[in-house]
Amino acid sequence: MAARKRPSTRLSVEDWLQAGYTVLAEQGVRALKVDTLCQQTGVTRGSFYWHIADMKRYRAALVDVTVQTIAIGEIFAPIANAPANSRPIA
């Protein structure tokens, strides 16, 4: 995989999380390494460690965001899929 062009702005934690999801989707869990993430984002390891303490915490953050996303979907999907006239009014 070719490295991406260097972004014009500083990356955020959210950018690193998105890069992790991309690496997981494209290359699998074994590819989820700092060097692979840096290739994906086009920046150095220093940028990764500026935002994230270590890979253990990074992986935990990926799981946390995934669980939160699933939980929100499970909470709001029944409401969103209900007929408009049966939705509660807040």
C-alpha positions in Angstrom: 0.0 0.0 0.0 1.3 3.4 -0.9 1.8 6.0 1.8 -0.7 8.8 1.9 0.3 12.4 1.3 1.3 14.3 4.4 -1.8 16.2 5.7 -1.7 20.0 5.7 -3.0 20.1 9.3 -2.0 18.3 12.5 -3.8 15.0 13.0 -6.2 14.6 15.9 -7.0 11.5 18.0 -10.1 11.0 15.8 -7.9 11.0 12.7 -5.8 8.2 14.3 -8.9 6.2 15.2 -10.2 6.5 11.7 -6.8 5.4 10.3 -7.1 2.4 12.6 -10.5 1.4 11.3 -9.2 1.8 7.7 -6.2 -0.4 8.4 -8.5 -3.0 10.1 -10.9 -3.0 7.2 -8.2 -3.2 4.5 -5.5 -5.3 6.0 -6.9 -7.0 9.2 -6.0 -7.0 12.8 -2.4 -8.2 12.4 -1.6 -5.0 10.4 -2.7 -2.7 13.3 0.7 -1.5 14.2 2.2 2.0 14.7 4.3 1.8 11.5 1.3 0.7 9.4 -0.8 3.5 10.9 1.9 6.0 10.1 2.1 4.8 6.5 -1.7 5.2 6.3 -1.6 8.7 7.6 1.7 9.8 6.0 3.2 11.0 9.3 5.8 9.9 11.7 5.6 7.7 14.8 6.1 10.9 16.9 2.8 12.2 15.8 1.1 8.9 16.9 2.8 9.0 20.3 2.0 12.7 20.7 -1.7 11.8 20.8 -1.7 8.2 22.1 0.3 6.8 25.0 0.8 3.3 23.6 -0.8 0.6 21.4 -2.7 -1.0 24.3 -4.6 2.2 25.0 -5.0 2.9 21.3 -6.7 -0.5 20.8 -8.8 0.1 23.9 -10.0 3.4 22.4 -10.9 1.7 19.1 -13.0 -0.8 21.0 -14.6 1.9 23.2 -15.7 3.9 20.2 -17.0 0.8 18.5 -19.0 -0.2 21.5 -20.4 3.3 22.0 -21.4 3.4 18.3 -23.2 0.0 18.5 -24.9 1.0 21.8 -26.2 4.3 20.3 -27.5 2.4 17.2 -29.3 -0.1 19.4 -30.9 2.6 21.5 -32.0 4.9 18.6 -32.7 2.4 15.8 -36.1 1.3 17.2 -37.1 4.9 17.5 -35.8 5.8 14.0 -37.6 2.8 12.5 -40.9 3.4 14.2 -43.7 5.0 12.3 -43.7 8.7 12.6 -47.1 8.9 14.4 -45.9 6.4 17.1 -42.7 8.3 18.0 -42.7 9.9 21.5 -42.6 13.7 21.6 -39.8 15.0 23.8 
